[in-house]
Amino acid sequence: MSENKPIVMISSWPPRKCGIGTFAEEALEFIRKHQPERPTYVISHTDGEGENVFPLIDITREDWYEPVAEKVKELDPYAVHLQHEYGLYNYTDEDGQADNNAGFLRLLDKLQGIPTIVEPHTVHGRMKDHEENFIHELAPRCSVLLFKCHYQKCICVI
């Protein structure tokens, strides 16, 4: 029964001093206010804390997305809302080579069949080539790609 299936937020989360974490906290407060009967959970980085918060994102691991995907599937959500900023999900190996958020895309691949809403916070009017390429890779992998400002490039996949 989808009426009471939970919503899962994937994001940085307090007590981390991070604007994305604060934004996610406020977004979840809004959801809880409008659907108080629906359970809500957060999957955060390892420094996240609080009730119904699972601090599983360990960006020092190349496969950080594996435990996240397992937990999402265990929670069997109505939808997953992912807050994205490049630095939050960028794995860097011992040689200093970044994966350019490939793990984030792998996470979305593992969540296929579950409605996903991705809210990127770094889409702007003058995107660099690698940022634009990431958005083109991201768009077909999520159910909804949500942009918040008039100057942001609009892509919506349902």
Phi and psi in degrees as a GROMACS rama.xvg file:
@    title "Ramachandran Plot"
@    xaxis  label "Phi"
@    yaxis  label "Psi"
@TYPE xy
-72.8453  -18.1634  SER-2
-58.3682  -34.9055  GLU-3
-113.46  10.5821  ASN-4
-68.6267  144.677  LYS-5
-75.2269  163.168  PRO-6
-104.698  133.875  ILE-7
-113.414  128.363  VAL-8
-102.556  131.215  MET-9
-114.289  118.87  ILE-10
-172.463  168.259  SER-11
-66.6519  160.732  SER-12
-154.5  147.817  TRP-13
-56.362  149.502  PRO-14
-84.3838  5.35734  PRO-15
-55.0194  133.671  ARG-16
-82.8631  91.6181  LYS-17
-150.935  128.001  CYS-18
-61.0995  -33.9299  GLY-19
-66.7688  -41.9829  ILE-20
-61.6449  -41.9156  GLY-21
-64.8783  -42.7746  THR-22
-59.8404  -45.5952  PHE-23
-62.8794  -40.8203  ALA-24
-61.3162  -43.7518  GLU-25
-67.5763  -39.0249  GLU-26
-62.0776  -41.7578  ALA-27
-69.2832  -34.6699  LEU-28
-59.7921  -42.0953  GLU-29
-61.6893  -46.7051  PHE-30
-60.9131  -45.5111  ILE-31
-63.4385  -36.1683  ARG-32
-66.1298  -39.9671  LYS-33
-89.2165  -16.6571  HIS-34
-141.036  66.9469  GLN-35
-63.2993  -21.1437  PRO-36
-80.2751  -14.4294  GLU-37
-88.2681  125.631  ARG-38
-64.0184  146.911  PRO-39
-132.466  142.51  THR-40
-135.524  157.598  TYR-41
-126.547  133.833  VAL-42
-110.937  117.792  ILE-43
-122.777  179.21  SER-44
-67.2099  168.825  HIS-45
-63.6667  -13.3606  THR-46
-96.1879  2.58391  ASP-47
-73.1737  149.273  GLY-48
-142.43  157.548  GLU-49
132.031  173.551  GLY-50
-66.2339  134.6  GLU-51
61.2061  26.2923  ASN-52
-108.044  128.515  VAL-53
-112.423  104.499  PHE-54
-82.0884  82.6124  PRO-55
-110.925  -17.0041  LEU-56
-80.0476  104.899  ILE-57
-110.778  92.3143  ASP-58
-69.1817  -4.12127  ILE-59
-79.4298  -9.55405  THR-60
-100.973  133.119  ARG-61
-61.7182  -33.3953  GLU-62
-100.207  35.0606  ASP-63
-53.768  -27.6595  TRP-64
-75.0765  -20.1172  TYR-65
-60.1231  -55.3928  GLU-66
-64.4132  -28.2816  PRO-67
-66.2774  -48.5519  VAL-68
-61.9221  -40.6043  ALA-69
-61.4494  -43.4587  GLU-70
-66.9586  -40.455  LYS-71
-59.7993  -47.1663  VAL-72
-62.899  -37.3542  LYS-73
-63.2949  -39.6814  GLU-74
-74.0001  -18.8869  LEU-75
49.1568  64.1349  ASP-76
-79.3314  159.619  PRO-77
-68.5648  -42.0139  TYR-78
-158.523  156.79  ALA-79
-119.134  127.619  VAL-80
-110.102  117.111  HIS-81
-110.193  125.106  LEU-82
-90.2653  130.756  GLN-83
-122.522  134.761  HIS-84
-147.086  136.373  GLU-85
-52.1679  -43.4288  TYR-86
-67.5365  -21.7951  GLY-87
-72.6996  -25.6614  LEU-88
-127.359  18.3685  TYR-89
-93.829  105.043  ASN-90
-78.29  135.442  TYR-91
-123.508  127.306  THR-92
-79.3333  179.46  ASP-93
-65.0252  -18.116  GLU-94
-92.2489  3.50363  ASP-95
84.0915  10.9333  GLY-96
-85.6334  123.573  GLN-97
-86.9248  150.682  ALA-98
-88.6508  -0.748702  ASP-99
53.6702  39.5624  ASN-100
71.0382  21.7036  ASN-101
-60.2361  -34.0145  ALA-102
-63.7103  -35.2232  GLY-103
-63.847  -42.5973  PHE-104
-66.1923  -38.1575  LEU-105
-63.8971  -37.5458  ARG-106
-59.2502  -48.0183  LEU-107
-62.2091  -36.9264  LEU-108
-59.8951  -40.7484  ASP-109
-72.0676  -20.1529  LYS-110
-95.6441  8.43034  LEU-111
-53.2412  137.7  GLN-112
95.8263  -13.1238  GLY-113
-108.91  128.825  ILE-114
-59.0781  126.964  PRO-115
-124.916  136.927  THR-116
-118.116  120.197  ILE-117
-111.872  130.004  VAL-118
-118.588  93.924  GLU-119
-76.7428  138.247  PRO-120
-103.927  6.13679  HIS-121
-127.933  33.058  THR-122
-101.771  124.671  VAL-123
-142.758  179.506  HIS-124
-66.3295  -24.5087  GLY-125
-124.099  66.6574  ARG-126
-71.1471  144.03  MET-127
-78.3561  163.153  LYS-128
-55.063  -45.7542  ASP-129
-66.6395  -31.1148  HIS-130
-70.7201  -43.0009  GLU-131
-64.4821  -40.0053  GLU-132
-61.9332  -40.66  ASN-133
-61.1216  -45.0292  PHE-134
-62.1152  -39.6208  ILE-135
-65.6946  -32.8869  HIS-136
-75.4188  -34.707  GLU-137
-71.0851  -45.2226  LEU-138
-51.3075  -49.8338  ALA-139
-74.2218  -8.66957  PRO-140
-92.3476  -12.0803  ARG-141
-118.569  160.723  CYS-142
-75.3775  -42.315  SER-143
-137.402  132.591  VAL-144
-112.975  114.202  LEU-145
-108.007  120.221  LEU-146
-110.111  149.38  PHE-147
-111.194  -11.7661  LYS-148
-124.346  151.945  CYS-149
-60.9754  -27.1429  HIS-150
-85.6286  -6.77119  TYR-151
-79.0602  144.004  GLN-152
-70.0128  133.82  LYS-153
-95.3832  124.886  CYS-154
-138.932  129.126  ILE-155
-138.168  123.596  CYS-156
-119.012  127.964  VAL-157
